[in-house]
Amino acid sequence: MIHEVDEGLRRLLGESGLEASGVEVAFDAPTRDWAARRSAPTVCVFLYDIREDATRRGSGAGEVYDADGYLVARRTPPRWFELTYLVTAWASRPQDEHRLLSQVLATLMGADTLPARLLTGTLADLGLTVGLDAGGVGLDAPAAADVWSALGGELKASLQVRARAPLAGVTTETAPPVTEGLVVRSATRSEGAQATPGRRLRYTEATDPGPDGGFAGPRERGPAPARRRRRRRGDRQP
């Protein structure tokens, strides 16, 4: 999920025209060594804090159906995480860096969420909203000054961006629907007696399974049963 959020942010910033103007979008830690190796204008999106949002933790399991309406799996609810990024601009002049930061800020402030068209992998499959907060308002993550101190670099103008993204739950496949029945044969105790044709329990329209016994060929799967509506609190009894 983390790399999918990275890709969504990279695509979002790319749509703002950064890549078209020759600006690189990187996800490296902005250490002194990294800064010394930089040779082109760069926007660095550094992930430095990951925390679960326990207030959104769910319980139970959801049901997954196939195209024919059959239950094929059960999935636990997704777990939500807050990913906090430190966004900085790197260029030869401070004015250019501030211009890049302004462009990034305008892009992020114009998007409260990562657009669905930019999501990939499990984020696209879940179909849930990935929220974005720019500017660092209400963040519980470490302060920018502490991050720079840990990186061993000099304090630099930066933006704090937080993404709230779901981590897909655990999916457990269910057993396939029963399409075969148990076959029973009977014969007299006398030697040489022929066994009666096989009879399938429950599915009487099935054909004889043949001399080998056991299970006969598969029976066509009937229509999927109607889903029962879950009763909600306050509903009247019929």
C-alpha positions in Angstrom: 0.0 0.0 0.0 2.8 2.4 0.8 4.4 2.2 -2.6 1.0 2.7 -4.2 0.5 6.0 -2.2 4.0 7.0 -3.4 3.0 6.3 -7.0 -0.3 8.3 -6.6 1.6 11.3 -5.3 4.2 11.0 -8.1 1.4 11.0 -10.7 -0.4 13.9 -9.0 2.7 16.1 -9.0 3.5 15.0 -12.5 0.2 16.3 -13.7 1.0 19.7 -12.3 3.7 20.1 -15.0 6.8 19.4 -12.9 8.1 16.5 -15.0 7.3 18.3 -18.3 9.5 21.2 -17.1 12.4 18.8 -16.3 11.9 18.7 -12.5 12.6 15.3 -11.0 10.3 13.9 -8.3 12.3 11.7 -5.8 11.4 9.8 -2.7 14.9 9.6 -1.2 15.9 10.8 2.2 17.3 14.3 1.8 20.6 13.7 3.5 23.8 15.7 2.9 25.2 13.1 0.6 22.0 12.9 -1.4 22.0 16.7 -1.7 25.6 16.7 -2.9 24.8 14.3 -5.7 21.8 16.2 -7.0 22.4 17.6 -10.4 18.9 18.7 -11.6 15.9 20.6 -10.0 14.2 18.1 -7.7 11.1 17.9 -5.6 11.8 15.4 -2.8 8.9 13.6 -1.2 10.4 11.9 1.9 8.2 9.5 3.9 9.2 9.7 7.5 6.3 8.7 9.7 3.7 5.8 9.5 0.9 5.4 12.1 -2.3 3.5 12.2 -5.5 5.5 12.7 -7.0 3.2 15.4 -10.3 5.2 15.4 -11.1 3.7 12.1 -10.4 0.1 12.9 -13.3 -2.1 12.1 -14.3 -5.7 13.0 -16.1 -8.6 11.5 -15.7 -9.7 7.9 -17.2 -8.6 4.6 -18.4 -11.0 1.9 -17.0 -11.2 -1.6 -19.2 -12.4 -4.5 -18.3 -13.4 -8.0 -20.0 -12.2 -11.2 -22.8 -14.8 -10.8 -23.7 -13.8 -7.3 -22.0 -16.7 -5.5 -20.1 -16.1 -2.2 -16.4 -16.8 -3.0 -14.5 -15.3 -0.1 -14.6 -13.3 3.2 -12.4 -10.3 3.8 -11.6 -8.6 7.1 -12.0 -4.8 7.1 -9.1 -2.6 5.9 -6.8 -1.0 8.4 -6.2 2.7 7.9 -2.8 4.3 8.2 -1.5 7.9 8.2 1.6 8.4 6.0 3.4 11.7 6.7 5.8 13.1 4.1 8.4 15.9 4.2 8.3 17.7 0.8 11.2 19.9 -0.2 12.4 21.6 -3.4 16.1 21.5 -4.5 17.5 23.9 -7.1 20.5 26.2 -7.7 18.8 29.3 -6.3 16.4 29.8 -3.3 14.0 31.7 -5.6 13.7 28.6 -7.8 13.1 26.4 -4.8 10.4 28.6 -3.5 8.7 28.6 -7.0 8.7 24.8 -7.0 7.3 24.7 -3.5 4.6 27.1 -4.5 3.7 24.9 -7.4 3.6 21.8 -5.2 1.5 23.6 -2.6 -1.0 24.8 -5.1 -1.4 21.2 -6.5 -1.8 19.6 -3.1 -4.2 22.2 -1.8 -6.4 21.7 -4.8 -6.8 18.0 -4.1 -8.3 16.8 -0.8 -7.9 13.3 -2.0 -5.8 11.4 -4.5 -7.9 11.1 -7.6 -9.2 7.6 -8.2 -7.7 7.6 -11.7 -4.2 7.9 -10.2 -4.6 4.9 -7.8 -3.0 1.5 -8.6 -2.9 -2.0 -7.1 -4.8 -2.7 -3.9 -5.8 1.0 -3.5 -7.6 0.9 -6.9 -9.2 -2.5 -6.1 -10.6 -1.4 -2.7 -12.2 1.7 -4.3 -11.8 3.7 -1.1 -10.8 7.4 -0.7 -7.2 8.2 0.0 -7.3 11.6 1.8 -4.6 14.3 1.6 -3.7 17.0 4.1 -1.0 19.6 3.2 0.6 22.2 5.4 1.0 20.1 8.6 -2.2 21.2 10.4 -3.0 18.9 13.2 -0.2 16.5 12.5 1.0 14.3 15.4 4.2 13.3 13.5 7.6 14.6 14.5 8.3 18.2 13.8 10.2 19.2 10.6 13.2 20.5 12.7 13.5 17.1 14.4 13.5 15.3 11.1 16.2 17.5 9.7 18.3 17.0 12.8 17.9 13.2 12.5 19.0 13.4 8.8 22.0 15.4 9.6 21.1 18.2 7.2 20.5 21.9 7.5 17.0 23.2 8.1 15.2 24.0 4.8 11.8 25.3 3.8 9.4 22.3 3.5 5.8 21.1 3.4 4.4 18.4 5.6 1.9 16.2 3.7 -0.3 13.5 5.3 -2.0 10.8 3.3 -4.7 8.5 4.9 -4.7 5.2 3.1 -6.4 1.8 3.7 -4.4 -1.4 3.9 -6.4 -4.3 2.5 -7.7 -6.8 4.9 -7.0 -10.6 4.9 -9.1 -12.5 2.3 -10.1 -16.1 3.1 -11.6 -18.1 0.2 -14.7 -20.1 0.9 -15.4 -23.6 -0.2 -17.0 -24.0 -3.6 -20.7 -24.8 -3.8 -21.6 -28.5 -3.6 -22.4 -29.8 -7.1 -22.1 -33.6 -6.5 -24.0 -36.0 -4.3 -23.1 -39.2 -2.5 -23.7 -42.4 -4.7 -25.0 -45.6 -3.0 -25.1 -49.1 -4.5 -26.7 -52.3 -3.0 -26.2 -56.0 -3.8 -27.4 -59.3 -2.4 -25.0 -61.5 -0.3 -25.0 -64.3 -2.9 -21.8 -64.7 -4.9 -22.0 -63.5 -8.5 -24.9 -61.2 -7.8 -24.9 -58.0 -9.9 -25.0 -54.7 -8.0 -28.0 -52.5 -8.6 -27.4 -49.3 -10.6 -26.0 -46.5 -8.5 -28.3 -44.0 -6.9 -27.3 -40.5 -6.1 -28.6 -39.2 -2.8 -30.4 -35.9 -3.0 -29.7 -35.4 -6.7 -31.9 -38.1 -8.2 -31.7 -36.7 -11.7 -28.0 -37.5 -12.0 -26.8 -40.4 -14.1 -25.3 -43.7 -12.9 -21.7 -43.1 -11.8 -20.4 -46.3 -13.6 -18.7 -49.4 -12.3 -16.0 -47.5 -10.4 -18.5 -46.0 -8.0 -17.8 -43.0 -5.9 -18.9 -39.6 -7.2 -20.4 -39.1 -10.7 -19.7 -36.1 -12.9 -20.5 -32.6 -11.7 -24.0 -31.4 -11.5 -24.9 -28.0 -13.0 -24.7 -25.3 -10.4 -28.1 -23.7 -9.8 -28.9 -20.0 -9.4 -27.3 -18.2 -6.6 -29.5 -17.9 -3.5 -30.9 -14.4 -2.7 -28.9 -12.5 -0.2 -30.6 -12.0 3.1 -31.0 -8.4 4.2 -29.4 -7.7 7.6 -31.8 -6.4 10.1 -30.8 -3.0 11.4 -31.5 -1.7 14.9 -35.0 -0.1 15.0 -36.5 -2.3 12.3 -39.9 -3.7 13.2 -40.5 -7.4 13.3 -42.7 -8.7 10.5 
